[in-house]
Amino acid sequence: MKLLLTLLLVSASLHAETIWVTKYALTRGVQKFDNAQMIANGAVVGDTYFRKGEYYLSEQDAKERAETLRKARTAALLRELERLQAIK
């Protein structure tokens, strides 16, 4: 995996960006990464690769996505609770 990322980094035209990662928004919160290397279809931070939809270039967009994820998870947990309460 590291070799693949290294090859992608070398072959792609790269530029550093600040990104806000929402991949783990429900467990770690929105994380800010400075100097993320942007490649054609994703972003690389150190040895970690994030796909589009897992990171955002604006903090506001990342917060909106995190809120959407939170609401969806809350709704799923409420459905699960109702299902469990219905069991006799």
Biopython code that builds the backbone (N, CA, C, O; Angstrom):
import numpy as np
from Bio.PDB.StructureBuilder import StructureBuilder

atoms = [
    (1, "MET", "N", (0.825, -1.187, 0.000)),
    (1, "MET", "CA", (0.000, 0.000, 0.000)),
    (1, "MET", "C", (0.870, 1.253, 0.000)),
    (1, "MET", "O", (0.601, 2.207, -0.730)),
    (2, "LYS", "N", (1.917, 1.241, 0.827)),
    (2, "LYS", "CA", (2.807, 2.402, 0.868)),
    (2, "LYS", "C", (3.483, 2.621, -0.484)),
    (2, "LYS", "O", (3.674, 3.761, -0.910)),
    (3, "LEU", "N", (3.842, 1.534, -1.153)),
    (3, "LEU", "CA", (4.474, 1.642, -2.454)),
    (3, "LEU", "C", (3.513, 2.262, -3.458)),
    (3, "LEU", "O", (3.904, 3.123, -4.246)),
    (4, "LEU", "N", (2.262, 1.826, -3.430)),
    (4, "LEU", "CA", (1.256, 2.382, -4.334)),
    (4, "LEU", "C", (1.077, 3.869, -4.088)),
    (4, "LEU", "O", (1.039, 4.652, -5.036)),
    (5, "LEU", "N", (0.965, 4.272, -2.819)),
    (5, "LEU", "CA", (0.818, 5.691, -2.499)),
    (5, "LEU", "C", (2.040, 6.485, -2.936)),
    (5, "LEU", "O", (1.914, 7.605, -3.432)),
    (6, "THR", "N", (3.222, 5.904, -2.752)),
    (6, "THR", "CA", (4.446, 6.576, -3.176)),
    (6, "THR", "C", (4.450, 6.772, -4.684)),
    (6, "THR", "O", (4.809, 7.845, -5.169)),
    (7, "LEU", "N", (4.049, 5.736, -5.438)),
    (7, "LEU", "CA", (3.997, 5.858, -6.889)),
    (7, "LEU", "C", (2.971, 6.905, -7.320)),
    (7, "LEU", "O", (3.221, 7.682, -8.241)),
    (8, "LEU", "N", (1.815, 6.923, -6.652)),
    (8, "LEU", "CA", (0.805, 7.930, -6.971)),
    (8, "LEU", "C", (1.315, 9.336, -6.688)),
    (8, "LEU", "O", (1.074, 10.261, -7.463)),
    (9, "LEU", "N", (2.016, 9.486, -5.583)),
    (9, "LEU", "CA", (2.536, 10.802, -5.226)),
    (9, "LEU", "C", (3.581, 11.291, -6.219)),
    (9, "LEU", "O", (3.623, 12.471, -6.566)),
    (10, "VAL", "N", (4.416, 10.372, -6.665)),
    (10, "VAL", "CA", (5.475, 10.747, -7.597)),
    (10, "VAL", "C", (4.909, 11.057, -8.975)),
    (10, "VAL", "O", (5.362, 11.994, -9.633)),
    (11, "SER", "N", (3.914, 10.275, -9.422)),
    (11, "SER", "CA", (3.416, 10.415, -10.777)),
    (11, "SER", "C", (2.393, 11.530, -10.950)),
    (11, "SER", "O", (2.254, 12.071, -12.046)),
    (12, "ALA", "N", (1.685, 11.877, -9.901)),
    (12, "ALA", "CA", (0.631, 12.897, -10.017)),
    (12, "ALA", "C", (1.207, 14.283, -9.741)),
    (12, "ALA", "O", (2.181, 14.435, -9.003)),
    (13, "SER", "N", (0.589, 15.278, -10.345)),
    (13, "SER", "CA", (0.983, 16.635, -9.996)),
    (13, "SER", "C", (0.312, 16.958, -8.667)),
    (13, "SER", "O", (-0.912, 16.907, -8.553)),
    (14, "LEU", "N", (1.109, 17.286, -7.680)),
    (14, "LEU", "CA", (0.615, 17.436, -6.321)),
    (14, "LEU", "C", (0.622, 18.886, -5.892)),
    (14, "LEU", "O", (1.427, 19.693, -6.357)),
    (15, "HIS", "N", (-0.289, 19.194, -4.999)),
    (15, "HIS", "CA", (-0.256, 20.478, -4.324)),
    (15, "HIS", "C", (-0.837, 20.286, -2.931)),
    (15, "HIS", "O", (-1.717, 19.450, -2.725)),
    (16, "ALA", "N", (-0.344, 21.059, -1.985)),
    (16, "ALA", "CA", (-0.770, 20.911, -0.598)),
    (16, "ALA", "C", (-2.030, 21.731, -0.345)),
    (16, "ALA", "O", (-2.163, 22.857, -0.824)),
    (17, "GLU", "N", (-2.945, 21.149, 0.410)),
    (17, "GLU", "CA", (-4.209, 21.797, 0.756)),
    (17, "GLU", "C", (-4.509, 21.516, 2.220)),
    (17, "GLU", "O", (-3.959, 20.591, 2.817)),
    (18, "THR", "N", (-5.378, 22.320, 2.776)),
    (18, "THR", "CA", (-5.951, 22.014, 4.081)),
    (18, "THR", "C", (-7.272, 21.310, 3.821)),
    (18, "THR", "O", (-8.110, 21.796, 3.061)),
    (19, "ILE", "N", (-7.449, 20.157, 4.464)),
    (19, "ILE", "CA", (-8.701, 19.409, 4.299)),
    (19, "ILE", "C", (-9.311, 19.143, 5.674)),
    (19, "ILE", "O", (-8.617, 19.116, 6.690)),
    (20, "TRP", "N", (-10.619, 18.951, 5.674)),
    (20, "TRP", "CA", (-11.354, 18.561, 6.867)),
    (20, "TRP", "C", (-11.940, 17.188, 6.589)),
    (20, "TRP", "O", (-12.738, 17.017, 5.667)),
    (21, "VAL", "N", (-11.537, 16.205, 7.395)),
    (21, "VAL", "CA", (-11.909, 14.812, 7.174)),
    (21, "VAL", "C", (-13.133, 14.465, 8.015)),
    (21, "VAL", "O", (-13.176, 14.730, 9.217)),
    (22, "THR", "N", (-14.129, 13.867, 7.359)),
    (22, "THR", "CA", (-15.359, 13.466, 8.045)),
    (22, "THR", "C", (-15.517, 11.950, 8.114)),
    (22, "THR", "O", (-16.542, 11.452, 8.579)),
    (23, "LYS", "N", (-14.520, 11.226, 7.661)),
    (23, "LYS", "CA", (-14.620, 9.760, 7.636)),
    (23, "LYS", "C", (-14.930, 9.201, 9.021)),
    (23, "LYS", "O", (-15.709, 8.256, 9.145)),
    (24, "TYR", "N", (-14.343, 9.762, 10.037)),
    (24, "TYR", "CA", (-14.535, 9.290, 11.406)),
    (24, "TYR", "C", (-15.279, 10.333, 12.253)),
    (24, "TYR", "O", (-15.044, 10.435, 13.457)),
    (25, "ALA", "N", (-16.158, 11.091, 11.637)),
    (25, "ALA", "CA", (-16.817, 12.211, 12.311)),
    (25, "ALA", "C", (-17.619, 11.771, 13.531)),
    (25, "ALA", "O", (-17.708, 12.521, 14.503)),
    (26, "LEU", "N", (-18.200, 10.587, 13.507)),
    (26, "LEU", "CA", (-19.032, 10.152, 14.629)),
    (26, "LEU", "C", (-18.227, 9.602, 15.797)),
    (26, "LEU", "O", (-18.763, 9.464, 16.896)),
    (27, "THR", "N", (-16.981, 9.293, 15.592)),
    (27, "THR", "CA", (-16.154, 8.771, 16.682)),
    (27, "THR", "C", (-15.050, 9.734, 17.102)),
    (27, "THR", "O", (-14.712, 9.806, 18.284)),
    (28, "ARG", "N", (-14.490, 10.469, 16.160)),
    (28, "ARG", "CA", (-13.373, 11.368, 16.462)),
    (28, "ARG", "C", (-13.686, 12.833, 16.205)),
    (28, "ARG", "O", (-12.921, 13.720, 16.581)),
    (29, "GLY", "N", (-14.818, 13.071, 15.562)),
    (29, "GLY", "CA", (-15.154, 14.435, 15.178)),
    (29, "GLY", "C", (-14.517, 14.769, 13.840)),
    (29, "GLY", "O", (-13.816, 13.944, 13.255)),
    (30, "VAL", "N", (-14.759, 15.971, 13.363)),
    (30, "VAL", "CA", (-14.164, 16.430, 12.104)),
    (30, "VAL", "C", (-12.705, 16.761, 12.394)),
    (30, "VAL", "O", (-12.397, 17.511, 13.319)),
    (31, "GLN", "N", (-11.815, 16.191, 11.592)),
    (31, "GLN", "CA", (-10.387, 16.392, 11.794)),
    (31, "GLN", "C", (-9.818, 17.294, 10.704)),
    (31, "GLN", "O", (-10.149, 17.143, 9.528)),
    (32, "LYS", "N", (-8.966, 18.226, 11.100)),
    (32, "LYS", "CA", (-8.319, 19.137, 10.159)),
    (32, "LYS", "C", (-6.907, 18.639, 9.883)),
    (32, "LYS", "O", (-6.151, 18.324, 10.802)),
    (33, "PHE", "N", (-6.568, 18.573, 8.595)),
    (33, "PHE", "CA", (-5.223, 18.198, 8.184)),
    (33, "PHE", "C", (-4.663, 19.299, 7.294)),
    (33, "PHE", "O", (-5.262, 19.650, 6.277)),
    (34, "ASP", "N", (-3.529, 19.833, 7.675)),
    (34, "ASP", "CA", (-2.839, 20.812, 6.851)),
    (34, "ASP", "C", (-1.857, 20.087, 5.945)),
    (34, "ASP", "O", (-1.372, 19.008, 6.284)),
    (35, "ASN", "N", (-1.572, 20.665, 4.819)),
    (35, "ASN", "CA", (-0.587, 20.137, 3.874)),
    (35, "ASN", "C", (-0.922, 18.745, 3.359)),
    (35, "ASN", "O", (-0.026, 17.923, 3.169)),
    (36, "ALA", "N", (-2.193, 18.477, 3.133)),
    (36, "ALA", "CA", (-2.594, 17.210, 2.519)),
    (36, "ALA", "C", (-2.212, 17.260, 1.041)),
    (36, "ALA", "O", (-2.425, 18.273, 0.374)),
    (37, "GLN", "N", (-1.665, 16.201, 0.550)),
    (37, "GLN", "CA", (-1.274, 16.118, -0.854)),
    (37, "GLN", "C", (-2.472, 15.681, -1.677)),
    (37, "GLN", "O", (-3.008, 14.593, -1.465)),
    (38, "MET", "N", (-2.891, 16.505, -2.600)),
    (38, "MET", "CA", (-4.059, 16.205, -3.420)),
    (38, "MET", "C", (-3.619, 15.478, -4.687)),
    (38, "MET", "O", (-2.724, 15.930, -5.401)),
    (39, "ILE", "N", (-4.264, 14.345, -4.950)),
    (39, "ILE", "CA", (-4.019, 13.622, -6.193)),
    (39, "ILE", "C", (-5.310, 13.616, -6.987)),
    (39, "ILE", "O", (-6.316, 14.154, -6.525)),
    (40, "ALA", "N", (-5.307, 13.032, -8.149)),
    (40, "ALA", "CA", (-6.430, 13.117, -9.083)),
    (40, "ALA", "C", (-7.762, 12.700, -8.474)),
    (40, "ALA", "O", (-8.775, 13.343, -8.747)),
    (41, "ASN", "N", (-7.798, 11.660, -7.669)),
    (41, "ASN", "CA", (-9.076, 11.166, -7.164)),
    (41, "ASN", "C", (-9.142, 11.078, -5.649)),
    (41, "ASN", "O", (-9.992, 10.362, -5.120)),
    (42, "GLY", "N", (-8.285, 11.772, -4.944)),
    (42, "GLY", "CA", (-8.313, 11.711, -3.486)),
    (42, "GLY", "C", (-7.264, 12.595, -2.852)),
    (42, "GLY", "O", (-6.654, 13.436, -3.512)),
    (43, "ALA", "N", (-7.062, 12.391, -1.551)),
    (43, "ALA", "CA", (-6.078, 13.157, -0.798)),
    (43, "ALA", "C", (-5.241, 12.206, 0.040)),
    (43, "ALA", "O", (-5.747, 11.207, 0.551)),
    (44, "VAL", "N", (-3.973, 12.517, 0.179)),
    (44, "VAL", "CA", (-3.060, 11.705, 0.958)),
    (44, "VAL", "C", (-2.515, 12.548, 2.102)),
    (44, "VAL", "O", (-1.996, 13.643, 1.885)),
    (45, "VAL", "N", (-2.635, 12.032, 3.317)),
    (45, "VAL", "CA", (-2.076, 12.681, 4.503)),
    (45, "VAL", "C", (-1.136, 11.674, 5.137)),
    (45, "VAL", "O", (-1.580, 10.703, 5.750)),
    (46, "GLY", "N", (0.147, 11.899, 4.992)),
    (46, "GLY", "CA", (1.104, 10.918, 5.499)),
    (46, "GLY", "C", (0.898, 9.602, 4.776)),
    (46, "GLY", "O", (0.985, 9.539, 3.549)),
    (47, "ASP", "N", (0.620, 8.542, 5.542)),
    (47, "ASP", "CA", (0.374, 7.220, 4.959)),
    (47, "ASP", "C", (-1.112, 6.938, 4.786)),
    (47, "ASP", "O", (-1.486, 5.827, 4.412)),
    (48, "THR", "N", (-1.969, 7.929, 5.051)),
    (48, "THR", "CA", (-3.417, 7.733, 4.991)),
    (48, "THR", "C", (-3.981, 8.340, 3.718)),
    (48, "THR", "O", (-3.596, 9.437, 3.314)),
    (49, "TYR", "N", (-4.897, 7.616, 3.092)),
    (49, "TYR", "CA", (-5.548, 8.056, 1.860)),
    (49, "TYR", "C", (-7.031, 8.239, 2.127)),
    (49, "TYR", "O", (-7.668, 7.358, 2.704)),
    (50, "PHE", "N", (-7.587, 9.366, 1.718)),
    (50, "PHE", "CA", (-9.008, 9.626, 1.854)),
    (50, "PHE", "C", (-9.617, 9.804, 0.477)),
    (50, "PHE", "O", (-9.068, 10.505, -0.373)),
    (51, "ARG", "N", (-10.769, 9.154, 0.262)),
    (51, "ARG", "CA", (-11.490, 9.292, -0.999)),
    (51, "ARG", "C", (-12.393, 10.516, -0.945)),
    (51, "ARG", "O", (-12.673, 11.050, 0.128)),
    (52, "LYS", "N", (-12.840, 10.950, -2.111)),
    (52, "LYS", "CA", (-13.807, 12.041, -2.147)),
    (52, "LYS", "C", (-15.042, 11.614, -1.374)),
    (52, "LYS", "O", (-15.461, 10.459, -1.453)),
    (53, "GLY", "N", (-15.620, 12.536, -0.632)),
    (53, "GLY", "CA", (-16.746, 12.229, 0.225)),
    (53, "GLY", "C", (-16.317, 11.927, 1.649)),
    (53, "GLY", "O", (-17.143, 11.959, 2.561)),
    (54, "GLU", "N", (-15.043, 11.635, 1.855)),
    (54, "GLU", "CA", (-14.503, 11.419, 3.194)),
    (54, "GLU", "C", (-13.780, 12.663, 3.694)),
    (54, "GLU", "O", (-13.415, 12.738, 4.867)),
    (55, "TYR", "N", (-13.572, 13.635, 2.819)),
    (55, "TYR", "CA", (-12.917, 14.886, 3.200)),
    (55, "TYR", "C", (-13.534, 16.030, 2.414)),
    (55, "TYR", "O", (-14.130, 15.828, 1.356)),
    (56, "TYR", "N", (-13.381, 17.218, 2.941)),
    (56, "TYR", "CA", (-13.911, 18.426, 2.300)),
    (56, "TYR", "C", (-12.866, 19.520, 2.372)),
    (56, "TYR", "O", (-12.032, 19.545, 3.278)),
    (57, "LEU", "N", (-12.920, 20.421, 1.411)),
    (57, "LEU", "CA", (-11.962, 21.518, 1.359)),
    (57, "LEU", "C", (-12.414, 22.717, 2.183)),
    (57, "LEU", "O", (-11.616, 23.613, 2.461)),
    (58, "SER", "N", (-13.690, 22.744, 2.578)),
    (58, "SER", "CA", (-14.157, 23.833, 3.427)),
    (58, "SER", "C", (-14.666, 23.265, 4.748)),
    (58, "SER", "O", (-15.283, 22.200, 4.787)),
    (59, "GLU", "N", (-14.404, 23.977, 5.801)),
    (59, "GLU", "CA", (-14.816, 23.535, 7.131)),
    (59, "GLU", "C", (-16.338, 23.479, 7.244)),
    (59, "GLU", "O", (-16.879, 22.575, 7.880)),
    (60, "GLN", "N", (-17.022, 24.428, 6.639)),
    (60, "GLN", "CA", (-18.486, 24.461, 6.692)),
    (60, "GLN", "C", (-19.095, 23.222, 6.027)),
    (60, "GLN", "O", (-20.022, 22.619, 6.568)),
    (61, "ASP", "N", (-18.576, 22.846, 4.861)),
    (61, "ASP", "CA", (-19.073, 21.647, 4.182)),
    (61, "ASP", "C", (-18.852, 20.397, 5.040)),
    (61, "ASP", "O", (-19.712, 19.519, 5.106)),
    (62, "ALA", "N", (-17.694, 20.329, 5.692)),
    (62, "ALA", "CA", (-17.389, 19.178, 6.544)),
    (62, "ALA", "C", (-18.343, 19.120, 7.731)),
    (62, "ALA", "O", (-18.805, 18.041, 8.102)),
    (63, "LYS", "N", (-18.642, 20.266, 8.329)),
    (63, "LYS", "CA", (-19.561, 20.286, 9.467)),
    (63, "LYS", "C", (-20.965, 19.888, 9.045)),
    (63, "LYS", "O", (-21.660, 19.193, 9.786)),
    (64, "GLU", "N", (-21.391, 20.320, 7.868)),
    (64, "GLU", "CA", (-22.708, 19.933, 7.358)),
    (64, "GLU", "C", (-22.779, 18.431, 7.130)),
    (64, "GLU", "O", (-23.786, 17.803, 7.458)),
    (65, "ARG", "N", (-21.730, 17.850, 6.574)),
    (65, "ARG", "CA", (-21.689, 16.403, 6.344)),
    (65, "ARG", "C", (-21.714, 15.645, 7.667)),
    (65, "ARG", "O", (-22.402, 14.632, 7.791)),
    (66, "ALA", "N", (-20.963, 16.136, 8.660)),
    (66, "ALA", "CA", (-20.938, 15.495, 9.971)),
    (66, "ALA", "C", (-22.326, 15.531, 10.610)),
    (66, "ALA", "O", (-22.745, 14.563, 11.245)),
    (67, "GLU", "N", (-23.028, 16.631, 10.445)),
    (67, "GLU", "CA", (-24.381, 16.740, 10.988)),
    (67, "GLU", "C", (-25.328, 15.755, 10.295)),
    (67, "GLU", "O", (-26.172, 15.140, 10.947)),
    (68, "THR", "N", (-25.190, 15.609, 8.996)),
    (68, "THR", "CA", (-25.994, 14.640, 8.245)),
    (68, "THR", "C", (-25.717, 13.220, 8.739)),
    (68, "THR", "O", (-26.646, 12.437, 8.934)),
    (69, "LEU", "N", (-24.456, 12.893, 8.939)),
    (69, "LEU", "CA", (-24.088, 11.570, 9.455)),
    (69, "LEU", "C", (-24.661, 11.355, 10.850)),
    (69, "LEU", "O", (-25.152, 10.269, 11.159)),
    (70, "ARG", "N", (-24.600, 12.383, 11.696)),
    (70, "ARG", "CA", (-25.114, 12.277, 13.059)),
    (70, "ARG", "C", (-26.613, 12.010, 13.062)),
    (70, "ARG", "O", (-27.099, 11.155, 13.801)),
    (71, "LYS", "N", (-27.342, 12.750, 12.228)),
    (71, "LYS", "CA", (-28.793, 12.564, 12.150)),
    (71, "LYS", "C", (-29.155, 11.170, 11.643)),
    (71, "LYS", "O", (-30.080, 10.540, 12.158)),
    (72, "ALA", "N", (-28.437, 10.695, 10.647)),
    (72, "ALA", "CA", (-28.707, 9.360, 10.109)),
    (72, "ALA", "C", (-28.435, 8.285, 11.159)),
    (72, "ALA", "O", (-29.208, 7.337, 11.291)),
    (73, "ARG", "N", (-27.351, 8.428, 11.899)),
    (73, "ARG", "CA", (-27.017, 7.443, 12.934)),
    (73, "ARG", "C", (-28.037, 7.469, 14.064)),
    (73, "ARG", "O", (-28.422, 6.419, 14.578)),
    (74, "THR", "N", (-28.477, 8.664, 14.453)),
    (74, "THR", "CA", (-29.495, 8.802, 15.491)),
    (74, "THR", "C", (-30.790, 8.121, 15.066)),
    (74, "THR", "O", (-31.408, 7.406, 15.855)),
    (75, "ALA", "N", (-31.201, 8.342, 13.819)),
    (75, "ALA", "CA", (-32.420, 7.718, 13.310)),
    (75, "ALA", "C", (-32.289, 6.191, 13.304)),
    (75, "ALA", "O", (-33.240, 5.488, 13.647)),
    (76, "ALA", "N", (-31.138, 5.682, 12.923)),
    (76, "ALA", "CA", (-30.913, 4.238, 12.900)),
    (76, "ALA", "C", (-30.984, 3.656, 14.310)),
    (76, "ALA", "O", (-31.558, 2.586, 14.515)),
    (77, "LEU", "N", (-30.404, 4.358, 15.275)),
    (77, "LEU", "CA", (-30.443, 3.873, 16.655)),
    (77, "LEU", "C", (-31.861, 3.900, 17.218)),
    (77, "LEU", "O", (-32.244, 3.005, 17.971)),
    (78, "LEU", "N", (-32.641, 4.916, 16.862)),
    (78, "LEU", "CA", (-34.026, 4.977, 17.315)),
    (78, "LEU", "C", (-34.846, 3.826, 16.722)),
    (78, "LEU", "O", (-35.677, 3.235, 17.411)),
    (79, "ARG", "N", (-34.611, 3.514, 15.452)),
    (79, "ARG", "CA", (-35.300, 2.371, 14.833)),
    (79, "ARG", "C", (-34.925, 1.070, 15.533)),
    (79, "ARG", "O", (-35.780, 0.215, 15.768)),
    (80, "GLU", "N", (-33.661, 0.924, 15.862)),
    (80, "GLU", "CA", (-33.192, -0.273, 16.563)),
    (80, "GLU", "C", (-33.824, -0.371, 17.950)),
    (80, "GLU", "O", (-34.224, -1.454, 18.377)),
    (81, "LEU", "N", (-33.913, 0.747, 18.643)),
    (81, "LEU", "CA", (-34.539, 0.767, 19.960)),
    (81, "LEU", "C", (-36.011, 0.362, 19.869)),
    (81, "LEU", "O", (-36.492, -0.431, 20.678)),
    (82, "GLU", "N", (-36.710, 0.898, 18.899)),
    (82, "GLU", "CA", (-38.119, 0.532, 18.715)),
    (82, "GLU", "C", (-38.265, -0.964, 18.429)),
    (82, "GLU", "O", (-39.163, -1.621, 18.955)),
    (83, "ARG", "N", (-37.380, -1.485, 17.598)),
    (83, "ARG", "CA", (-37.419, -2.919, 17.281)),
    (83, "ARG", "C", (-37.196, -3.759, 18.521)),
    (83, "ARG", "O", (-37.890, -4.752, 18.736)),
    (84, "LEU", "N", (-36.228, -3.365, 19.340)),
    (84, "LEU", "CA", (-35.933, -4.121, 20.549)),
    (84, "LEU", "C", (-37.057, -4.021, 21.575)),
    (84, "LEU", "O", (-37.342, -4.992, 22.276)),
    (85, "GLN", "N", (-37.686, -2.875, 21.669)),
    (85, "GLN", "CA", (-38.785, -2.713, 22.604)),
    (85, "GLN", "C", (-40.013, -3.502, 22.170)),
    (85, "GLN", "O", (-40.836, -3.874, 23.006)),
    (86, "ALA", "N", (-40.143, -3.760, 20.883)),
    (86, "ALA", "CA", (-41.292, -4.512, 20.372)),
    (86, "ALA", "C", (-41.166, -6.015, 20.617)),
    (86, "ALA", "O", (-42.153, -6.745, 20.524)),
    (87, "ILE", "N", (-39.966, -6.473, 20.927)),
    (87, "ILE", "CA", (-39.759, -7.901, 21.192)),
    (87, "ILE", "C", (-40.373, -8.248, 22.545)),
    (87, "ILE", "O", (-40.138, -7.566, 23.543)),
    (88, "LYS", "N", (-41.159, -9.317, 22.562)),
    (88, "LYS", "CA", (-41.813, -9.720, 23.817)),
    (88, "LYS", "C", (-41.243, -10.992, 24.336)),
    (88, "LYS", "O", (-41.673, -11.480, 25.381)),
]
sb = StructureBuilder()
sb.init_structure("model")
sb.init_model(0)
sb.init_chain("A")
sb.init_seg("    ")
for serial, (resi, resn, name, xyz) in enumerate(atoms, 1):
    if name == "N":
        sb.init_residue(resn, " ", resi, " ")
    sb.init_atom(name, np.array(xyz, "f"), 0.0, 1.0, " ", f" {name:<3s}", serial, name[0])
structure = sb.get_structure()
